[in-house]
Amino acid sequence: MRKLWLVALLFLAVACGGASSTSAHPEQPEGSPSGAGTGPQSAPAPVVPPGAGTVAPGASASPVTPAGPTLNTRAVPWESATPADGGRSLDVVWWSGVEPCQVLDHVDVKETVREVTVTVYEGQDRRSPDAVCIAIAIRKTTQVRLESPLGDRKVVDGAK
């Protein structure tokens, strides 16, 4: 059985190894100029922590909901947190892997008068502890409710 797994992994490595990318940044699609999409927008501007990359406008994110207790739960950095529902909630976006290897466990929100700290936690689905998943990045999003409207408070990534 081990030989079968080794052959399958070798085949997968060879099949995936030939791909190459010419983009300077993984968040920037090929062929798009730097700074594309920086014009005025009608939607509220996302809160992007310093050092985070940008994503081309229109790049969709897969909505996910917390799956509950996961295995090997860890905090993961998010990309943006955009105010929604009049500032009463945040649409949080981050890059992740495929399910069942990487699922949303929960999102922790700590609010003070000056800032809102949002920490996204992911882990492996407890129903599939032996799952093998392809290594591919997926942009995910979830909405978190705030106890009080965001207002002028700063949004901070608790995983950084």
Buried (B, 14 or more C-beta within 10 A) or exposed (E): EEEEEEEEEEEEEEEEEEEEEEEEEEBBEEEEEEEEBEEEEEEEEBBBBEEBEBBEEEEEBEEBEBBEEBBEBEBBBBBBBBBBEEBEBBBBBBBBBBBBBBBBBBBBBEBEEEEBBBBBBBBBBBEBEEEEEEEEEBBBBBBBEBEEEBEEBEBBBBBE
